Amino acid sequence: MKRNFILTAIATVAVVVAAGICSAFTSVPQKAQLQEQWFEYNGSGDRTQSENYSLLEGTPSSCGGEDEVCAIRAMDNGFEQPDINSALVVEINAAIGNKTESQNVHLQD
């Protein structure tokens, strides 16, 4: 009986320690995931890939054009890059195809 109690206590401590270790290694801050930001396209690479964008301070000024992506608005992925989901990919491609800015996509020449 004493042995079962000790084993249960050790198992409980191990679970608590493991949970603490796992929570310490979360890579994306929760607050960053909740912030919608503007990101500037760097002009090269796939315009639907987050690594081709840089975080902008505030909102972008008018990009003035209709040929290429200038900036997009998206959730921050926690690494100061946009979290580009499938709906945003469709919106980016539609803006380029229609040569018309949208709520989340600004274009430039």
For each residue, the residues with C-beta under 8 A, 3 or more apart:
1: 4 5
2: 5 6
3: 6 7
4: 1 7 8
5: 1 2 8 9
6: 2 3 9 10
7: 3 4 10 11
8: 4 5 11 12
9: 5 6 12 13
10: 6 7 13 14
11: 7 8 14 15
12: 8 9 15 16
13: 9 10 16 17
14: 10 11 17 18
15: 11 12 18 19
16: 12 13 19 20
17: 13 14 20 21
18: 14 15 21 22
19: 15 16 22 23
20: 16 17 23 24
21: 17 18 24 25
22: 18 19 25 26
23: 19 20 26
24: 20 21
25: 21 22
26: 22 23 29
27: 78
28: 32 33 77 78 79
29: 26 32 33 78
30: 33 34
31: 34 35
32: 28 29 35 76 77 78
33: 28 29 30 75 76 77 78 83
34: 30 31 75
35: 31 32 75 76
36: 73 74 75 76
37: 55 56 73 74 75 76 82
38: 55 56 58 59 60 71 72 73
39: 53 54 55 56 71 72 73 74 81 82
40: 53 54 55 56 60 70 71
41: 47 52 53 68 69 70 71 72
42: 45 52 53 54
43: 68
44: 52
45: 42 49 51 52
46: 49 52
47: 41 52 68 69 92 96
48: 84 88 89 92 93
49: 45 46 52 84
50: 53 77 81 82 83 84
51: 45 81
52: 41 42 44 45 46 47 49
53: 39 40 41 42 50 72 81 82
54: 39 40 42 80 81
55: 37 38 39 40 76 80 81
56: 37 38 39 40 59 60 71
57:
58: 38
59: 38 56
60: 38 40 56 63 70 71 106
61:
62: 106
63: 60 70 71 106 107 108
64: 108 109
65: 68 70 107 108 109
66: 99 100 101 107 109
67: 96 99 107 108 109
68: 41 43 47 65 96 107 108 109
69: 41 47 72 92 95 96 105 106 107 108
70: 40 41 60 63 65 106 107 108
71: 38 39 40 41 56 60 63 105 106
72: 38 39 41 53 69 82 84 88 92 104 105 106
73: 36 37 38 39 103 104 105
74: 36 37 39 82 83 84 85 88 104
75: 33 34 35 36 37 82 83
76: 32 33 35 36 37 55 79 80 81 82 83
77: 28 32 33 50 81 82 83
78: 27 28 29 32 33
79: 28 76
80: 54 55 76
81: 39 50 51 53 54 55 76 77
82: 37 39 50 53 72 74 75 76 77 88
83: 33 50 74 75 76 77
84: 48 49 50 72 74 88 89 92
85: 74 88 89
86: 89 90
87: 90 91
88: 48 72 74 82 84 85 91 92 104
89: 48 84 85 86 92 93
90: 86 87 93 94
91: 87 88 94 95 102 103 104 105
92: 47 48 69 72 84 88 89 95 96 105
93: 48 89 90 96 97
94: 90 91 97 98 102
95: 69 91 92 98 99 100 101 102 105 107
96: 47 67 68 69 92 93 99 107
97: 93 94
98: 94 95
99: 66 67 95 96 107
100: 66 95 107
101: 66 95 105 106 107
102: 91 94 95 105
103: 73 91
104: 72 73 74 88 91
105: 69 71 72 73 91 92 95 101 102
106: 60 62 63 69 70 71 72 101
107: 63 65 66 67 68 69 70 95 96 99 100 101
108: 63 64 65 67 68 69 70
109: 64 65 66 67 68
